[in-house]
Amino acid sequence: MPVYLHNIALALPETAYPQSVIRDVIKAQPELDRLAKRLTGAAFNASGIDQRYSVVREFADTDGEAGLFYDPANERMLTPTTGQRNIVYAQEATKLYVEAARKVLEDSPFEAADITHVITVSCTGFFAPGPDYAIVRALGLGGNVGRYHVGFMGCYAAFPALKMAKAFCQADPNAAVLVVSAELCTLHMRAAPDPDTIIAASVFADGCAAALVSARPPAAGQRALRMDHFETTLTPPGVGEAEMAWTIGDQGYEMVLSSYVPSIIESHIEGALSPLLDHEPALADARHAGVEHWAVHPGGRSILDKVQGSLKLSDEQMQPSREILRQYGNMSSATILFILRDLLNTVPEGERVCAMAFGPGLTVEMGLLSGAVGTGTAELPQRQGELAGVR
């Protein structure tokens, strides 16, 4: 039974920083020696990012008093505890979760009463009752809605959430699933002279996206993406495990994003795609060259460069990923939904989309989707026997 990604809506913090502003804040920190300052300038300038959104407003308030994260008078980044950062996360992430969920419902053929499951995604904070509960209450969803949270999986986490949503819809044809990913990466931004910290500071940003998944076919003239196949692949044992990691420290979450990650992805990406492409006999000969559209998680500009070179993708095929990187930076798990939102509105009927994201492990999560345009009234399928009660 086909399952569709019907609509994606975005929510962003109020504050957007030019990349140069954050670059200069990091470079001004006394923890950085001369070499680290040069590396900071080079990393930010070569990032392919024009601006990034953040819930931290203090970097723009140069005349204000010291806040939790920054003292503008002394141009010093401050070091709030992990607990203090998480309090901000709970407040600010809740707003974005609810805003994105409300938007995706408003711009869809679904109503609040149709929603059967809510899946939330994040690796940048925790609280309970969580964002899934906040969405149910704010949108007036039923108290019996199934609620699930995909936590601390990193940049690829939207894929497990989408796979879960597809499984719910295949088990119950009447299911309508909200998937909402919110990441506030800049709450954990810090200054340090090591290259991993500098690279992480140069790319990560804040953002939220909500997707609506159902087996209901799209209405006449409405666009959707049919969710055909998903696969997970790990790089070989000992390859990449220490190059991308995400741990909880006393002063925020500590990200390891090694400069070797792009090269590791370049070496293994073609082989990683094989299990996904094997699902489609039509791709037996052409393999990835038979896929028209690509949504590659922009972990950084170098990752996009390596994927493009390894798979021999055109500039046009890479444009959606590069444009999201340019406008928003790397918003961890939410980023792939930003790219799919653009493709959902443009991919012709029947043409394929290969989506992929990378995360700790080193893990590659992938999905093969197809453009779909509705030809009739989008009625919910009839329930199928005992599976109708599954949630």
Beta strands, then each sheet from edge to edge (+ up, - down):
strand 1: 4-11
strand 2: 15-18
strand 3: 51-54
strand 4: 70-71
strand 5: 76-77
strand 6: 117-122
strand 7: 146-151
strand 8: 176-184
strand 9: 206-214
strand 10: 223-234
strand 11: 244-249
strand 12: 252-257
strand 13: 293-296
strand 14: 352-359
strand 15: 363-373
sheet 1: 7+ 6+ 8+ 9- 1+ 10- 15+ 14- 13-
sheet 2: 2+ 3-
sheet 3: 4+ 5-
sheet 4: 11+ 12-
end
